[in-house]
Amino acid sequence: MGLGSPHVAGLMAHAGYDWLVIETEHNAIDVGQVEHMLMEIGATDTVPIVRVPPKDPIFIQRVLDIGAKGIVYPLIKTAEDAAWVVSQTRYPPEGVRGFGPLRASNYNHEITEYFDTANDNIIVSFIIETKEAVENIEEIASVPGVDGFFMGQCDLSLSMGLGHPMKFNEYQEIEDAVGKVLKAAKKNGVGTGMNVPTPESLIQRRKEGHTLLSYGPEYAVMMNAIAIGINAFRDGS
């Protein structure tokens, strides 16, 4: 979700998504907006996740403290990168996360329960969008605490020097990378997936073994629904 609307977040959560990612890397959404969106999602069974900017431990800590149940981290390249990210989501001795989960602990009403369970319940997923990540995927997948890989085919096309990022479906190298990531992930019990634009592609990717699949983003879903109505009106006029 990239529009920053708590109302849209609540609408999508109530619609039945298993999880929703609040995207903060390519838009102007600030932490206050993230919190309001998390409040809406938190009123449902949908798992709220935040896509964080790279190399910002304070941002990771803040989104977890205000109620995110996991993070999606971009621009991963090495197993050392992955281990560092995982450490930011874990309290000592397993990591280095600072303690202060006010909203995440329901304003300290469940502070003990939160501390006792947080290390086992924070989802850590990585966007595989660099050629280095693909080259090092076996090592990255074996890092304790890594839960998922989400393919970023557009940026991966750029990183691999293949050409226009929106033409990634035309590059066999990208599909080969998807297969390599899936194989390494399965070996280590890590989920994999990507954004899928149609129900047909969703079914196809599930059959291939991907379990971390995104049907969105929210503005694309809205644009597609709007286009169907407008085109039907114009075609029938």
C-alpha positions, 0 to 999 in steps of 0.5 A: 500500500502506497497511498497512505490512507488508513481508510483504504488500509482498513478496507483491504484488511477487512476484505480478507488479505492474509497480510498487508505491506505498508510501503515507505520507500517510494512515497511520502508516507511518514511514521505517523501515517504508518501508525494510523494504518497499523491501527486500522489493520490491527482491528482485523486478523490481517498481519500488518507489515512495513516495508522499511528503508535500508540501513535505518535501525531507528525506523525498523525499531519505530515501526515495530514499536507502533505495531508492525508484525514484521518488515520487508527490507530492500536492497539486500546483498549478503548474508551479513546484511541479512543477519544485521537486519534480523538482529534489529528485530530481536531483543537481546541476547538474540539481537540489539532491538531497544525496548519500548513497545508502547503501542505494540504492547497495547500501551504496556497493558501486555508488556510482559507477554509482548517481550516474551513472544516478540522475538519469535513472532516478528516476520523478516522478509527481504526484497531480492532486487540485486544481482548480488542477492541472487548470487548469495541467495544460498547463504542468505537463506540459511541465516536464522530468522529469515522468513521470506524472499520477495522478488523485485524483478524491476530493480533486479532487471536494472541491477543485472543490466538487462534493460527497461525495468517494466519489461522484466517478463521478457528477460529469461535471466529474471525467470532463472533468478526466480527459480534459483531463489525458490530452490534455495528458499525451499531448501531452508524453509523460507517463503518466496513470492512476488507481486502478481497482477492477475488472478491467473498469474496468482494461480500459476505462481502458487503452482510453482511453489511460491507462497508469499504472493502480493495482489496489489498494490492498492492503487493498481487494484483501484485503477483496474476496477475503475478502468473496467467500469469506465471502459464498459460505459464507453463501449456500451454508449 
